């Protein structure tokens, strides 16, 4: 598939060769926490240990604990720098000596994001970031095995996120699988569509603008060529992602370039629209103009240029044929800094270029059956939007001054309530109407998410793939501690900790000693379903034989089609549901609930507009 001539040799970053301890691997986690494995273990610092392998490109040494072997920062592609920036990724070149994979590799370039999902003005990361982290159970003769392979594509609106957030140790150990965590180019380095950085048709993949998408495809090609060396089965690969990672999973399902590279898929809270080439070109033009303003304003900080002047400079360089050189000379972090300084970081949906992503995006492919047809799990969280609602407090207050009612409070103050405790819930939402407004918006916003990205897609895909399964994750609302259960509950990304068996929950807030029995049982149950699904495309099997049957999606009215994941403090609460959601029905119920709560017509129109879903999956 990738036949271009190799180019620049892989640079060897000094920080990739520092030794770290197993305890330091969890440092900097945004969503998941927990050390690499159990207590004792084999010596990870001595050569010749079980984690030292010979791969196609050279020798690599990883970490060995009592339970798990792990390798971090293994390159699956050449660094996309210099002339390889905005080019389809090339296979990695051989390295000399032994690659030290006992440390976390650098994240891809991005704006630093806190554990509360707030952006800072600090730009972090490296363009040399196309690496995978790998986890597997630690036992002898593992290279003779053929374990299922679980490939994780992280979320983050396709503009932030890193392998550092995720520890696959518990999942690898519990489910007896190989876990592969993929990093890929983000933001304007991952999705960038302009003729001045394209090849005029010489390389249609590079001309697609879908560099982050192509990175995930290249990672899957690397898995096909190398995973047997880790004891994995290249003929049994499951791709999974959450949020933007799930968007990328769905992109892989419709991409002809990903054909044959995976055998099962799971989309957790999939979201974001794909974009037409014209829409992508418009947004790329804006990125370029923000970069021009950043670089020019540094030269003359006392007389910053205007947006019109930046547009004229872009057009002049386009006419002179110098824009491509200008863009490649810019620092990768400046491409991000420019967006941060002059606009806001939005989600980066894949581009419908017609080669990597079909024209029209997902829906034509899923409707016709012309897609990479594999068993699929689609899922969402009950209160998806609650993870975002405090962050949108200023925007809501600007549009609706009486939401919430105290003039000096916004939903952003709920971060203080949840994390610092300097304010109480009643300080921020003092009236029942304030609380009802927040709850109604969070609930129906979550139901709209599920209606669009689970139920509607399941209806289409199940026509061609009977092994289509759906889940609705609800833990955190009945078992989460106060005030977490109201502010966030089963919010966006809450399910990740359960499928991974992590020691911390959403925002590191909800796991308590009181709810431990039920939530640990739910974690084990969800990992059991996933272990069976990764083996044969059916979540019912040896691992989950004592659990409720997870029936596949059916279009038949009144029949079970969605499994509900929840738990009390003491035990799991798992059941099948026949409920089927449509976006029209959710929106009608939303308006009715807001009306009954005595909101104004402006409030009733605005809140679903901010936290709802459009019916379209493609941006024109």
Protein Blocks (a to p, Z undefined) as FASTA:
>chain_A
ZZcdcfddddddfklmcccdfklmmgoiakbgcdfbdfbdcdfkbghiaklccdfkbccd
ddddfkbccdehiafbdcdehjlgoiacddddddehjddfkbccdddddddddfkopacf
bdgdjfblcccdddddddehklmpccdddddddehehpgccfklpccklmmmmnopaddd
ddddehjlloccdfklmgnhmammlmnopmmlmmmmmmmmmmmmmmmmnopafklccddd
ehjlmmmmmmmmmmmklgokacbdcdehiahjdddfklmmmmmmmmmmmmmmmmmmmmmm
mlccdfklmmmmmmmmmmnopmmmmmmmpcfklmmmmmmmmmccdddddddehlmpcghi
jmlmmmnopacdddddddddfklmlmmmmmmmmmmmmmmmmbcfblkbcfklmmmmmmno
pacfklmmmbfklmmmmmmmmmmmmmmmmmmmmmmmmmmmmmmmmbaccdddfehjlmpc
cfklmmnmpaehklmmmmnopabdehhlmpcfklmmmmmmmmmmmmmmmmmmmmnopabd
fklmmpccdddddfbghiafbdcddddfkbccddddfbdcdfklmmmmmmmmmmmnopaf
klmmmmmmmmmccfbfbdZZ
